[in-house]
Amino acid sequence: MAVRRVVPNIRTEAAQESREFYGLLGFEEVMNHGWIMTLASPAGPAAQISVMRSDRTAPVVPDMSIEVDDVDAAYEVLRKTGAEIVHPLQDEEWGVRRFFVRDPSGRVVNVLGHR
């Protein structure tokens, strides 16, 4: 399995202010679902930050998202090691298949693939 990108997720109640702040650093809005907004660098589109009020279908806001080319394989590998699955593997209506897992430091990682 290959990692396509890693995106830090910032929990905030000030999404617009965050958009303006990161805009000063060259980020532009590339996705906005209301509860999550992703900002990217036009010079390097894989350089991204997501700001979130909450997660629409999961119990927690993940600390980071890792997009992989085979989310099912990632899920099986982590499940077999006994890693704590925080949110089950499922298809989301906005076009991703994902699950959340807790890393050894306690961080919640959103592992996803686009459908």
Buried (B, 14 or more C-beta within 10 A) or exposed (E): BEEEBEBEBBBBEEBEEBBEEBEEEEBEEBEEEEBBBBBBBEEEEEBBBBBBBEBEEBEBBBBBBBBBEEBEEBBEEBEEEEBEBBBEBEEEEEEBBBBBBBEEEEEBBBBBBEE
